[in-house]
């Protein structure tokens, strides 16, 4: 893209100063319906070769310069559609119109074989180029590598779904990826990670020949860390190590980041001096490096598609890129089209709004923590997990901030999500802790020979001074006790709570539970206890 040379150079200086697969198919590649083990991945890597990648690359180069909106790019789109279709994938066009341009993204899907998984991974590359450029490396190399990976992977099965996407509109402002990411978000697509492959065919230094860069925001650090593990595990098959670098917005992964997804830009280490010029031709490509990078990306994609997802935290409110007034979403912002503005996916809150989190896990959820920037502001231990977004001070109520949520399971797994906000609201201290979980029941759980004139007693309270707590009492002879009465409010320091019961029936088993609620609506519930009268 226009500033790619500068951006890679600047990112490299910053670090120094501070600091998924296929090709022209082998008939003997096997279909596997089970987990891809190390032997499967080694077999897949072995099917990647220069002739396979070259065939795809040469086919794309035949269309010449592919500037967004030109006839050449329309023909190239048909070529890529046919390539994916011949591989055997489900292929669709995603049409977009934005910023005075229009074009087509080509989306090819390899479904996962785990019915309970709604997770989607994306591997992307862009097939457009600057005016007058053939885009051999930028990004014909990424497109060819992606096609080769898709071909190999189509012969295997994986736990999670992957979409291979060829974007147009990258060089005019990452418009194709922006519209796709926006539409995916509005459709509720659960995209786990985006691997954006953009320029993987250049290396002229000994160091650059053995390094591949992952440029990413903080939220996507886990992808780069996982890539390091994969590189170490299979290093002998491609001799390529991963370097983690600060994010640069000017590539297609950023559109997904803007809409709350984790994404990385994957690019060669050495600076490419012919980016976005007529000199970006196939003769400049380092095919040895291209093959190495493609093999590595195949191994990474195969591994990550079978990676277990223990817990996800997904912010479902406020909505990304919306304007809210007094808690009501008015409309989605589409006029912030410049990727380099840094505000393209920002959500604007005029007055307060509710933060709501969906936690996806098979494990028992412990609690969810809400933060503004890096400051812990609220804890919720009872679904639905939500919090009225309120800064305690002017510094956390006005201006640009980052809403962060952390979901914790009882086993210690953590899910994370975040959202960029511009806030204009009045600060107010409202307390950050939920009520204490009701505990120490009397009669004790499982007690027998309990007198029929007994009362209910438990310990409660709240950690926040000035907070008040009410208690919902559920009681009866059904193992799922029904609501009986709400009592309170009690002060935050009132720890021992008593409830008078009428005389009970003799020889009867009773069940009960307590739900504590504070002024903000945060709650904590006890387990169901039981006792039997004398």
N, C-alpha and C positions, 0 to 999 in steps of 0.2 A: 504494500500500500504506500501511499504518498510519503509517509514519514517513517517507513519501517527501518530504513538504514539508520536514521537518526535515533529511533527509539531503541534499537538493539544496542547501538553504541552507548547511548546514555545509560541504559540499564546496566551494561557491563561496567561502566565507570563508577556507577553508584555502588555496585557490589564490591569493587576493589577498594573504594574509599571508605565504605562503612561496613561495610557489612556489619483393531483393532483389526478376515484376512484372506487372501485368495490369489491367484493368477490363472492364466490360461490353463485350465484345469487338468490335474492329473487324475486319470480315471481310477487309480487305486487308492485315492484318499477315502477314508472310511467314514461312515455316518455313525456318530457316537451318541447314544441317548442318555449317557451317564455323565457324572462330573468329569471335567477335563483335567486329568492328572498330568504329572510332569512328562510322561511318555507321550501323551496326546499332543502336548504343546511342542515338544521337540519334533514330533512328526510334522506338525503344521509349519513350524519354522523351516523345516527342510524342503517344503514345497514352494517357498519364495525364492525367486531367481530374477536375474536382470531381464531376461527375455520376456517374462510375464509382465513386469512393470513397464518395460519399454513399449510393449505392444499397446497398452492402455495410454501411455503418455504420447506416443506417436499418433494415435488416433485423435487425441485432443488437439495436438499441434497442427493437424491438417486443416483446422478451421482458422488458423492465423490469429490475429488480434481479436480479443473477445470482450470488447467494451460493453458494459451494460446498456441494453437498448438497441444494440446493433443486430444486423441479420446474422452475423457470424456466431454470436452468443446463442441465438435461437436455434441454430443448427447444432451447436455444441450441446445444448440442453437435450435435444432429441437423441444425440449420440450417447450421452450418459444414461438417459432413460433406458435405451436399448441395452446398454452394457449391464445395468442392474437387472433388467428383466431376463436377459440371457443367463445370468448367474442363477436365476430362480427365485429372486426375492420379490416381495410385494412392493411395487413401485407406484408412487403418486407424484404429481406436480403440486407444488405449493405456490400459488400465484400471489404476488405482492405488488403494491402500488404505494410509493412513499417518497417524499422529498423531491417530487418532480421526475422520478424514475419509476419504471415498472419492470418486472422480470419474473423468472421462475426459479424456485428451488426444487431440486430433485431429491425425494425422500424414499429410501429403500429400507424396509423393515425385516429384521430377522427376529421372529417371536421367541420369547423365552419358554422353557419347558416346565417352569414352576408355576402352576396355576394360581397359587396364593400371592405371587409377587406382582405388584403393580409398578415396580421400579423400572425405569427406562434409562438406558445409557445412550449417549450420542457421540458418534465420531463424525467430524465435519472437515471440509476443505472447500475453498472457493474456486470456481472455474472461470470467473471473469478476470480481466486484467486491465491495466491502464491503457489509455489511448496510445496506439502505436507500438505497444509491447506484445510479444507473444506469451509472456507469462510462463516461461518454461519452468523456472524454479518457483516463482510467485504467481499462482500456486499450482501449476501443472504437476509439480512433484508431489504435493499433498494429495491431489485428486487421483493420480496414478497409484500412489501407495494405498490410498483408501480402497480403490477398486480391487487391487490385488488382495488386500486383507478381507474384503467382503466375499471375494470368490472362495478363498480357502475356508473361511468361517461358515459359509453356507452349507458345507458338508458335515458340520458338527452341530451339536445342540448345547445350549447353555441355560443356566438358571433364569437369567434376566433378559429382557428384550433389549436389542440395540437398533438404533436408527442410524444409517449411513446417509449423511446429507451433503449434497453439493450445493453450495450457496452461490447465488449471483449477487451483484450489488455491493460487494465488499469494498472495492476500490473507490466507490463514490460515496462511502459513508457507512459501511456495514449495514446497509438498509435491508437486504434480504434476510440476514440473520436476525436483525432487530424485529421485523414483522413476524418472523417465524417464532421467536422466543416469546413475543407478546401474545401471539395466538395460542401457543402451547400453555402459557400461564393461564390465560382466560379459559382454556379448555380443562384446566385442572390436571395437566399431565405431571406425573411424579418423576421428573428427570433427576436422577441421582448425580450424574457427572457428565461433563462435556469435554471431550478430547478434540480440540481444534488443531488440525495438522496443517501448518502453513509455512512452507519452505523447509524441505528436508533433503536437499540434494546439493549441498555445497560444503566443502571442507578443503582448506588449503594449508592448514597448519597441523603439526603433529598433535597438538592439544585438541584442536577442533575435530580432528578425525575420530576421536574417541569420546566425544561429549555430545549430548543432546540437551537442550534447554527447555525447562518448564517454567513459563512465566505465568504468575497467578496471584490473585488476591489472597488475603489471609484465610478466608473461609475455605479456599480450595487447597490449602497446604497439604491436606491429607492425601490428595491425588498424587502430588509430587512425591510425598513420602512413600506411598504405595508403589509408585514407579521405581523408586530407588530399590525397594525390596525385590521387585521383579527383575530389574537389571542385574542385581547381584546374584540372583538365583540362576539366571540363564546367560550370564555374561560370556561364557566360552563359545556361545553360538552366534554372537554378533559383536562382541568387544566394544560395547557402548555403555558409558556411564551417564547418569542423570545429574544435571545441575539445576538446583532450584533458584529462581530469580524473582525479583519483584514484578508486580503486574504491570502490563502496558495495555491501555484501553483500545488501541487501534487494531483489533483483530476480532474475528467473529465470536470468540468465546465470551467477550464482554457483554454482548446483548443478553446472554443467558444470565450472567452475573447480575445485570441490571434488574432482572425479573426474579431474583431470589434463588437462582440455581448455582451450583458449583461448577466452575469451568477453568480450563487451562489453555494457554497457547503453547504449542509444541513446535520448536524451531531449531535449526542447526545453530551451533555455537559461533562460528566465524561470521564476520560481517560480509554481507553480499553487496558489492558495489554497483551491480547492474539492476537493482530492484526498481521496478516501475520505469524502465527505459527500453528503447528498442534493442538494447544489447542483452536483454534477458532471453537468451536463446538456448536451445538444447546443448550447444557446444560448451556452455559454461557449467554444465551439470557434472557433479562427481557421482558417477553411477555406483561406485563401491560404497560410498556413504549412503546413497539412497537405498540400496539393498539392505544395509545394516540397520538403518532407521526403520525400514518397513518390517523387518524381522522382529525388532524390539517391540514396535507398536502392536504387532500381532500377538506377541507373548503377553504384553500388558493387557490388551483388550480381552483375550481369552481368560486371563486370571481374574480380572476385575468383574467380568460377567458372572462369575461363580462365587464372588465374594459375599459372605454372609452379611446381611444388614440387620443389626441387632435392634436398633431403635432410630426412628426419625422424628424430629420436631419440625412441624411445618406451620409457619404463620399463615393463617387463613384470613386474618383481619388485623390491621387495615389491609386493604388491597394494594398491591404494588402499582405505582405510577398513577394513583388517584388523588384527587383533591377532595378533602373532607372539610365540611363546615359543621361545627357543633355535633360531631359524631356521625354525620350523614355523608355517604359517598356521593359526590355530584357527578363527576365524569372522569374518564381516564385521559391522562395527558398524552397527546401525540405530537405536540408541536416542538418538543425538545429533541430535535433530530440529530444534533451534533454529538458524536461519541466523545469528542475531546472536551465537551463542557463539563463532564463529570456529574451531571444531574439528570441524565436521560431517563433513568428509572426511578427517580425520587418520588416519595409520597409526601403530600403537603397536608398538614393538619392545622386548621384554623379553629382553635378550641380543642376540646378533648375528644378522644376517640377510644374505642375498646380494642385491646389486643387480645386475640384469640388464637389458641394453638391446638393443632391436631397432632396427637402423638400416635405413631404407628409402631407397634411392637407386639410380640407374642409374650413378652415378659410382664411381670407386675410392675406398674408404674409407682414410683415413690413420690415424686413432686416435680414441679416445673418452676424455674426461676426466671423472672423478667428483669432485664437491665436496660438502662439508658447509657449508651457508650459502655464504659467498663464498670459502672456502678450498679451494684445489687439494689433493686428497689422493691421487689415483691416476690412472694413465694406462694404457690398454690398447690395443695396436696390432694385436691378433690376435683374430678372432672365435672363440668367442662372447665378446661384450664383457660382462664381469662383474667384480664386486669385492665382497669381504666387507666390509660396512659397519662400519668400526672408526674411532672418533674417536681422535685422538692424545692428547688431554688430557680431563680431566673436563668442561671447558666445552663440548667437542664430542661428549661421550658421554652426557650426562645432560640431560634437559629437551627443550624444543621446538626443532626444527631443520628446515632445508630441504635436502633432497637434490637436487642439481642435476647434470645430465649434459649434456655438449656433444659432439656427433659432428662430426668434421671430415673433409672429403673432400680428395683430392689437389689439386683445383682451388681450394680455399679456401672452399667452401660450408660452412655450419654449421647443424646441427640442434640443438634444445634441448628438454629436458623437465625437470620438477621435481616434487617430492612433499613434502608436509608430514609430518614425523615427530615422534613423542614417543619419545625413546630413554632406555633405562635399561640401560647396559652398561659394562663395564670398559674404560677407554682403553688402547691399546697402540700404540706406534709400530711400523708394519710396512713402512715404505717406500712411496714414491709412484710411483717410476719403474719401467717394465718393463725387461727386459734391453736392452742395445744390439743393434740389428739386426746379425746376422753379415754381415761385409763383407770386402773385400780378399782374395778367395780365391787360394789357390795349390795346384795349377795355376790360372792365370788363366782366366777364362771364354773359351771358344773357342780355347784353346791347342792346338797340334798338336805332334807329335814329342815327346810327354811320355815320359820314361823309365818303364819298367814297374815300377821299384822306388820310385816317388814316393809321398810321404805327402800327406795333406790338411792344409792350414793355413788359418786364417782369424782375423780379429779379432773379439772380442766384449766381454764385461764387462758391468758394470751401474753406473748412476750412484749407487745407494744404498749408502752404507757399511754394512758388516755383512751385506749381502745375499749370497746364494750362487746360482750359476747352473749348471744342467746343460744339455747339448747333445744333442739327438736328431739322429742322422746318418742321412740317406737317401741311398742310393748304389746304382748299378746301370747296366745298359745300356739300360733302358727310359727313354724321355723323361719318364715320371712315376716317378721313382725310389722304391723301397720302403724302409721302415724297416730300418736295419741294426743300430744299437746306440745306447744312451745312455751318455754319459761324463760324469764329474763327481761331486760338485759342485766348482766352481772358485770362488775368491774374487772379490768384486766388482771388484778391481783387476787380475785376471788377464786381460790384453787379448788376447794372442796364444795361440791354442789349436792344438794339433797332434794329429793322429790317424794312427796307423800302419796302413797298408794292407798286405795280402799282395801278392805280386807280381801284376801285372796282365797280361792277355792283350795281345800285341802287335797293332798295327793296329786297335784297337778304340775306339769312341767311348763314353765314360762320362758319366753325368749324376749330379749330386748337389746336395743342399741341406741347410741346417742350421736347426733350430728351437731357439732358446734359451728356457729357462724358469727363472723365479726361485722363491723360497720361497713366494710368495703364489699362484703359478700363472699369473702374467702371462707373456706370451711375445712373442717377436719372431722372424720367420722371414726367411730369405734368399730371393732368387729362385732358380730352378733354374739351376745352372751346368753347363757341359760341357767336356770336353777329349778329345783323341784321342791314344792312345799311339803311339809310334814303331813 
